[in-house]
Amino acid sequence: MADVTLYHYGPQNGFHFTVSVLGWTEERARDFLSAQFAHSLHEMATPTA
């Protein structure tokens, strides 16, 4: 869980990349990363066969 959180919100995170490198607005980056974070949590919680 900590790895997923750091990936999305840590010091070298996707927010910095999407805003600084890609030039997205903070709102767009926040919405995108929130959706990606929720998806990651769902994937972690879903058992694989």
Backbone as JSON Lines, residues from 0, in Angstrom:
{"i":0,"aa":"M","n":[0.82,-1.19,0.0],"ca":[0.0,0.0,0.0],"c":[0.87,1.26,0.0]}
{"i":1,"aa":"A","n":[1.91,1.26,0.79],"ca":[2.78,2.45,0.85],"c":[3.43,2.73,-0.5]}
{"i":2,"aa":"D","n":[3.8,1.68,-1.22],"ca":[4.41,1.87,-2.54],"c":[3.45,2.54,-3.51]}
{"i":3,"aa":"V","n":[2.19,2.14,-3.47],"ca":[1.18,2.73,-4.35],"c":[0.99,4.2,-3.99]}
{"i":4,"aa":"T","n":[0.93,4.51,-2.71],"ca":[0.76,5.89,-2.28],"c":[1.94,6.75,-2.69]}
{"i":5,"aa":"L","n":[3.16,6.27,-2.49],"ca":[4.34,7.03,-2.89],"c":[4.41,7.23,-4.39]}
{"i":6,"aa":"Y","n":[4.0,6.22,-5.14],"ca":[4.01,6.34,-6.6],"c":[3.13,7.49,-7.06]}
{"i":7,"aa":"H","n":[1.96,7.62,-6.45],"ca":[1.02,8.65,-6.88],"c":[1.25,10.0,-6.21]}
{"i":8,"aa":"Y","n":[1.68,10.0,-4.95],"ca":[1.74,11.24,-4.19],"c":[3.08,11.55,-3.54]}
{"i":9,"aa":"G","n":[4.1,10.73,-3.78],"ca":[5.41,10.94,-3.18],"c":[6.16,12.12,-3.78]}
{"i":10,"aa":"P","n":[7.41,12.35,-3.34],"ca":[8.17,13.53,-3.76],"c":[8.49,13.56,-5.27]}
{"i":11,"aa":"Q","n":[8.64,12.43,-5.9],"ca":[8.88,12.39,-7.35],"c":[7.66,11.75,-8.02]}
{"i":12,"aa":"N","n":[6.52,12.34,-7.78],"ca":[5.26,11.7,-8.13],"c":[4.7,12.1,-9.47]}
{"i":13,"aa":"G","n":[3.6,11.48,-9.81],"ca":[2.9,11.78,-11.04],"c":[2.34,13.19,-11.09]}
{"i":14,"aa":"F","n":[2.02,13.77,-9.92],"ca":[1.49,15.14,-9.9],"c":[2.54,16.11,-10.43]}
{"i":15,"aa":"H","n":[3.74,16.0,-9.94],"ca":[4.83,16.86,-10.41],"c":[5.04,16.68,-11.91]}
{"i":16,"aa":"F","n":[5.06,15.44,-12.37],"ca":[5.29,15.16,-13.79],"c":[4.17,15.73,-14.66]}
{"i":17,"aa":"T","n":[2.91,15.48,-14.29],"ca":[1.81,15.93,-15.14],"c":[1.71,17.44,-15.19]}
{"i":18,"aa":"V","n":[1.99,18.12,-14.08],"ca":[1.89,19.59,-14.06],"c":[3.14,20.23,-14.66]}
{"i":19,"aa":"S","n":[4.32,19.83,-14.18],"ca":[5.56,20.49,-14.6],"c":[6.04,20.08,-15.99]}
{"i":20,"aa":"V","n":[5.94,18.8,-16.29],"ca":[6.47,18.31,-17.56],"c":[5.42,18.35,-18.66]}
{"i":21,"aa":"L","n":[4.23,17.84,-18.37],"ca":[3.18,17.79,-19.4],"c":[2.41,19.1,-19.52]}
{"i":22,"aa":"G","n":[2.49,19.94,-18.49],"ca":[1.82,21.23,-18.54],"c":[0.33,21.18,-18.24]}
{"i":23,"aa":"W","n":[-0.12,20.1,-17.59],"ca":[-1.54,20.0,-17.23],"c":[-1.85,21.0,-16.13]}
{"i":24,"aa":"T","n":[-3.13,21.37,-16.01],"ca":[-3.56,22.19,-14.88],"c":[-3.52,21.31,-13.63]}
{"i":25,"aa":"E","n":[-3.42,21.95,-12.47],"ca":[-3.41,21.19,-11.22],"c":[-4.7,20.4,-11.05]}
{"i":26,"aa":"E","n":[-5.81,20.98,-11.44],"ca":[-7.1,20.29,-11.31],"c":[-7.14,19.03,-12.17]}
{"i":27,"aa":"R","n":[-6.7,19.14,-13.42],"ca":[-6.68,17.98,-14.31],"c":[-5.76,16.89,-13.76]}
{"i":28,"aa":"A","n":[-4.58,17.28,-13.29],"ca":[-3.64,16.31,-12.73],"c":[-4.23,15.63,-11.5]}
{"i":29,"aa":"R","n":[-4.84,16.41,-10.62],"ca":[-5.44,15.88,-9.4],"c":[-6.55,14.88,-9.73]}
{"i":30,"aa":"D","n":[-7.42,15.24,-10.69],"ca":[-8.51,14.34,-11.08],"c":[-7.98,13.04,-11.67]}
{"i":31,"aa":"F","n":[-6.99,13.16,-12.56],"ca":[-6.41,11.99,-13.21],"c":[-5.74,11.08,-12.18]}
{"i":32,"aa":"L","n":[-4.92,11.66,-11.3],"ca":[-4.2,10.85,-10.32],"c":[-5.13,10.23,-9.29]}
{"i":33,"aa":"S","n":[-6.19,10.94,-8.93],"ca":[-7.18,10.37,-8.01],"c":[-7.83,9.14,-8.62]}
{"i":34,"aa":"A","n":[-8.18,9.23,-9.89],"ca":[-8.79,8.08,-10.58],"c":[-7.8,6.93,-10.67]}
{"i":35,"aa":"Q","n":[-6.54,7.22,-10.99],"ca":[-5.53,6.18,-11.09],"c":[-5.26,5.53,-9.73]}
{"i":36,"aa":"F","n":[-5.24,6.35,-8.67],"ca":[-5.02,5.84,-7.33],"c":[-6.16,4.91,-6.92]}
{"i":37,"aa":"A","n":[-7.4,5.33,-7.18],"ca":[-8.56,4.5,-6.86],"c":[-8.51,3.18,-7.62]}
{"i":38,"aa":"H","n":[-8.11,3.24,-8.88],"ca":[-8.0,2.03,-9.69],"c":[-6.92,1.1,-9.1]}
{"i":39,"aa":"S","n":[-5.81,1.65,-8.69],"ca":[-4.74,0.84,-8.09],"c":[-5.21,0.16,-6.82]}
{"i":40,"aa":"L","n":[-5.94,0.9,-5.99],"ca":[-6.47,0.3,-4.75],"c":[-7.45,-0.82,-5.07]}
{"i":41,"aa":"H","n":[-8.29,-0.6,-6.07],"ca":[-9.25,-1.63,-6.47],"c":[-8.51,-2.88,-6.96]}
{"i":42,"aa":"E","n":[-7.48,-2.69,-7.75],"ca":[-6.7,-3.82,-8.26],"c":[-6.03,-4.59,-7.12]}
{"i":43,"aa":"M","n":[-5.54,-3.87,-6.12],"ca":[-4.89,-4.52,-4.98],"c":[-5.9,-5.32,-4.16]}
{"i":44,"aa":"A","n":[-7.13,-4.83,-4.09],"ca":[-8.15,-5.47,-3.26],"c":[-8.84,-6.64,-3.97]}
{"i":45,"aa":"T","n":[-8.7,-6.71,-5.28],"ca":[-9.36,-7.76,-6.05],"c":[-8.46,-8.98,-6.13]}
{"i":46,"aa":"P","n":[-8.95,-10.1,-5.6],"ca":[-8.12,-11.31,-5.66],"c":[-7.95,-11.8,-7.1]}
{"i":47,"aa":"T","n":[-6.78,-12.31,-7.38],"ca":[-6.52,-12.86,-8.71],"c":[-6.68,-14.37,-8.66]}
{"i":48,"aa":"A","n":[-7.13,-14.92,-9.73],"ca":[-7.36,-16.37,-9.77],"c":[-6.12,-17.11,-10.17]}
